[in-house]
């Protein structure tokens, strides 16, 4: 007898992907467009950190118009990267408009926030109370440097969060964008309607005696020239954009987002919000009233976002629904 021959399954042949010249040109064109789009967004971000758009305002608006023109085809598509235009472009336009909020016919106000804080704290202003006990212009302490670092962290923490969300949970990025940028614009509307001096400026004017801008002391000690350049870019365009506190509003908005989607981080962001609130008061950047309205702006924008932006499945299951 002869041994039966072993059965051999037919070999499967993987289909060969043919890259035609037309397809290759299309892919190259897409890559080139993406590079130009990303470069323009980086240019917007870099311009915010310089005085270029202040000294030549047409540069800022011209760059915004050019970016919109280049991104217009992308905005008609449902790809997630179009939300980067909304995020970066939205914050850039917010920065431009913020510079005009103190140039209306509405008078700049100071005393009403002092009166509000004193009313709720039994005649004591919390900023004055904190600085009387913790700050000395003659001697800087670790608390001074720590609170300034917390204040400055606002200029990169929300953006690091945006990058992390886009990389790891891209479907959650639209809601984060609308919540953070929307909170800024809600505050911007109040900047125009109610221009208000911060505590440090009221102290310089003699309306809040004994209050100092701690940041000036710390910034001058670390690197005076860098600090002056930084402040000229972000502070001088509008020194009376104090009501509400965008620092507080955006920080709390990040907590609200994480509470829905990433509870392990939510408690960290809630603690960060508390530390930010203390720092803003101690540094004389804001009153308690400013912080409260900033939080309210975040809550209102969160409520709107919940109803406007579709929300995918949360990152973590909700024990209440299990």
C-alpha positions as a printed Julia matrix, in Angstrom:
322×3 Matrix{Float64}:
   0.0     0.0    0.0
   1.16    3.45  -0.71
   0.95    6.13   2.0
  -1.73    8.71   1.37
  -0.33   12.01   0.23
  -0.51   14.84   2.75
  -3.19   17.43   2.06
  -1.87   20.88   1.34
  -4.17   23.83   1.74
  -4.11   26.29  -1.09
  -1.89   29.27  -0.43
  -3.62   32.57   0.09
  -2.26   35.43  -1.89
  -2.44   38.86  -0.32
  -3.94   41.39  -2.67
  -1.31   43.71  -3.97
  -1.92   47.36  -3.33
  -1.06   49.33  -6.39
  -0.14   52.92  -5.75
  -1.01   54.82  -8.86
   0.64   58.13  -9.73
  -2.69   59.89  -9.15
  -3.04   58.38  -5.68
   0.57   59.18  -4.84
   0.11   62.79  -5.91
  -3.04   63.03  -3.84
  -1.27   61.7   -0.74
   1.61   64.11  -1.27
  -0.86   66.95  -1.63
  -2.61   65.93   1.6
   0.71   65.8    3.44
   1.73   69.21   2.12
  -1.62   70.72   3.11
  -1.37   69.22   6.6
   2.12   70.68   6.98
   0.92   74.14   5.94
  -2.1    73.94   8.23
   0.02   72.86  11.2
   2.57   75.59  10.48
  -0.1    78.27  10.48
  -1.49   77.05  13.81
   2.03   77.13  15.26
   2.44   80.65  13.87
  -0.76   81.7   15.63
   0.47   80.25  18.91
   3.9    81.87  18.55
   2.41   85.25  17.68
   0.41   85.33  20.91
   3.66   85.16  22.89
   5.16   88.2   21.13
   4.35   91.89  20.78
   4.15   91.61  16.99
   0.37   91.48  16.87
   0.14   94.41  19.3
   2.55   96.7   17.48
   1.06   95.73  14.1
  -2.51   94.68  14.75
  -3.11   93.95  11.08
  -0.6    91.09  11.35
  -2.78   89.24  13.83
  -6.01   89.62  11.88
  -4.24   88.94   8.58
  -2.7    85.74   9.94
  -6.09   84.67  11.29
  -7.7    85.27   7.88
  -4.98   83.34   6.07
  -5.3    80.43   8.49
  -9.05   80.34   7.98
  -8.61   80.3    4.21
  -6.16   77.39   4.33
  -8.27   75.45   6.82
 -11.6    76.09   5.05
 -11.53   72.81   3.03
 -10.72   70.85   6.19
 -13.61   72.4    8.11
 -16.06   70.84   5.65
 -14.81   67.35   6.47
 -15.62   65.31   9.54
 -12.02   64.52  10.49
 -10.98   65.14  14.09
  -8.04   67.36  13.23
 -10.34   70.2   12.18
 -10.98   70.75  15.88
  -7.39   71.93  16.24
  -8.33   74.93  14.12
 -11.23   75.61  16.49
  -8.94   75.26  19.5
  -5.87   77.23  18.39
  -7.69   79.68  16.11
 -10.38   80.26  18.73
  -7.87   81.09  21.46
  -5.9    83.33  19.08
  -8.97   85.34  18.11
  -9.96   85.53  21.78
  -6.54   87.05  22.54
  -6.94   89.65  19.78
 -10.42   90.67  20.89
  -9.43   90.77  24.55
  -7.04   93.62  23.75
 -10.0    95.8   22.71
 -12.23   95.05  25.71
 -10.98   98.08  27.66
 -11.32  100.5   24.74
 -15.08  100.91  24.76
 -17.16  103.74  26.22
 -17.97  101.61  29.27
 -16.13  103.0   32.32
 -13.57  100.85  34.1
 -14.8    99.8   37.54
 -12.92   99.03  40.73
 -14.91   99.45  43.92
 -17.84   97.08  43.29
 -15.7    93.92  43.52
 -14.04   95.2   46.7
 -17.49   95.83  48.18
 -18.73   92.37  47.16
 -15.77   90.6   48.75
 -16.03   92.64  51.94
 -19.77   91.95  52.16
 -19.29   88.18  52.08
 -16.22   88.22  54.33
 -17.65   90.47  57.08
 -15.83   93.64  56.14
 -12.48   92.01  55.4
 -10.94   91.86  51.95
  -9.45   88.35  51.47
  -6.57   89.64  49.3
  -5.53   92.17  51.94
  -5.93   89.57  54.68
  -3.7    87.04  52.91
  -0.94   89.47  51.99
  -0.88   91.05  55.46
  -0.11   87.64  56.94
   1.96   85.91  54.27
   3.73   88.43  52.02
   6.6    90.81  52.65
   8.02   93.0   49.83
  11.39   92.92  51.58
  11.73   89.13  51.65
  10.45   86.62  49.15
   9.47   83.17  50.39
   8.98   79.78  48.71
   5.23   80.49  48.8
   5.75   83.49  46.52
   7.63   81.45  43.93
   5.2    78.51  44.19
   2.07   80.6   43.66
   3.63   82.41  40.7
   4.49   79.04  39.14
   0.9    77.91  39.64
  -0.32   81.08  37.92
   2.05   80.62  34.97
   1.14   76.94  34.67
  -2.17   78.09  33.21
  -0.37   78.99  29.99
   0.55   75.39  29.21
  -1.48   72.93  31.35
  -4.75   73.25  29.34
  -2.8    72.81  26.09
  -0.92   69.77  27.35
  -4.31   68.36  28.25
  -5.59   69.08  24.73
  -2.65   67.25  23.15
  -3.05   64.26  25.47
  -6.76   63.97  24.73
  -6.23   64.25  20.99
  -3.53   61.56  21.04
  -5.2    59.02  23.29
  -8.94   59.71  23.15
  -9.51   61.7   19.99
 -13.28   61.29  20.04
 -13.38   63.32  23.27
 -11.44   66.26  21.84
 -14.42   68.19  20.37
 -16.16   68.43  23.72
 -12.95   69.55  25.45
 -12.4    72.2   22.77
 -15.9    73.64  23.01
 -15.81   73.65  26.81
 -12.42   75.34  27.2
 -12.68   77.83  24.33
 -16.34   78.51  25.09
 -15.48   79.41  28.69
 -12.94   81.91  27.37
 -15.47   83.58  25.1
 -18.11   83.78  27.8
 -15.54   85.56  29.93
 -14.6    87.76  26.97
 -18.17   89.02  26.74
 -17.97   90.12  30.36
 -14.62   91.82  29.72
 -16.41   94.1   27.27
 -19.48   94.64  29.43
 -17.74   95.04  32.78
 -14.07   96.11  32.56
 -12.71   95.7   36.08
  -9.36   96.43  37.68
  -7.56   93.57  39.48
  -6.57   93.96  43.15
  -2.92   94.79  42.39
  -3.96   97.7   40.17
  -6.43   98.91  42.78
  -3.56   98.79  45.28
  -1.37  100.93  43.04
  -4.21  103.43  42.7
  -4.64  103.65  46.48
  -8.08  102.05  46.48
  -6.84   98.87  48.15
  -3.94   99.98  50.38
  -1.31   97.44  51.32
  -1.81   95.18  48.28
   1.14   94.34  46.03
   1.52   92.44  42.79
   3.65   89.56  44.02
   4.4    88.48  40.46
   6.38   91.65  39.82
   8.7    90.88  42.73
   9.19   87.23  41.74
   9.52   87.93  38.01
  12.11   90.63  38.6
  14.11   88.33  40.84
  14.13   85.39  38.4
  14.74   87.19  35.09
  13.56   90.77  34.8
  13.85   91.08  31.03
  12.08   87.79  30.3
   9.32   88.68  32.72
   8.79   92.12  31.19
   8.64   90.59  27.71
   6.2    87.92  28.84
   3.95   90.43  30.59
   4.06   92.85  27.67
   2.73   90.09  25.41
  -0.04   88.74  27.65
  -0.82   91.43  30.21
  -0.39   94.89  28.74
  -2.99   94.55  25.95
  -5.66   94.71  28.67
  -4.74   95.03  32.33
  -8.37   95.37  33.42
  -9.64   92.02  32.14
 -10.19   90.79  35.69
 -13.91   90.0   35.8
 -14.2    87.06  35.43
 -11.01   85.1   36.07
 -10.25   83.09  32.93
  -7.5    81.3   34.87
 -10.15   80.02  37.27
 -12.79   79.4   34.63
 -10.62   77.27  32.33
  -9.03   75.37  35.21
 -12.45   74.47  36.6
 -13.71   73.61  33.1
 -10.9    71.06  32.83
 -12.11   69.51  36.07
 -15.7    69.34  34.8
 -14.53   67.6   31.62
 -12.43   65.07  33.54
 -15.26   64.38  35.98
 -17.28   62.99  33.08
 -14.54   61.21  31.18
 -11.53   60.5   33.38
 -12.32   60.5   37.1
  -8.81   59.43  38.11
  -7.58   62.81  36.89
 -10.67   64.74  37.98
  -9.67   64.87  41.64
  -6.2    66.07  40.72
  -7.73   68.85  38.62
 -10.12   69.76  41.43
  -7.15   70.13  43.77
  -5.35   72.12  41.07
  -8.4    74.42  40.86
  -8.25   75.01  44.61
  -4.53   75.78  44.52
  -5.1    78.08  41.54
  -7.83   79.95  43.41
  -5.58   80.49  46.45
  -2.69   81.6   44.22
  -4.79   84.12  42.29
  -5.98   85.7   45.53
  -2.58   85.73  47.2
  -0.88   87.19  44.13
  -3.55   89.94  44.02
  -4.52   88.96  40.47
  -8.21   88.45  41.27
 -10.91   88.9   43.87
 -13.11   86.1   45.19
 -15.92   87.59  43.07
 -13.78   87.2   39.94
 -13.07   83.55  40.77
 -16.72   82.82  41.47
 -17.9    84.27  38.17
 -15.11   82.4   36.36
 -16.41   79.14  37.82
 -19.95   80.07  36.84
 -18.79   80.7   33.26
 -17.29   77.2   33.19
 -20.5    75.68  34.57
 -22.7    77.51  32.05
 -20.46   76.49  29.17
 -20.39   72.92  30.48
 -24.19   72.85  30.53
 -24.35   74.14  26.95
 -21.65   71.73  25.77
 -23.54   68.79  27.24
 -26.47   69.63  24.98
 -24.65   70.75  21.84
 -21.66   68.44  21.41
 -22.35   64.69  21.1
 -20.52   62.81  23.81
 -19.08   59.34  23.16
 -18.91   56.62  25.79
 -17.08   57.87  28.9
 -13.48   56.81  29.32
 -14.35   54.99  32.53
 -17.64   53.32  33.5
 -19.93   55.18  35.86
 -20.51   53.09  39.0
 -23.92   54.68  39.46
 -25.13   53.15  36.21
 -23.64   49.7   36.72
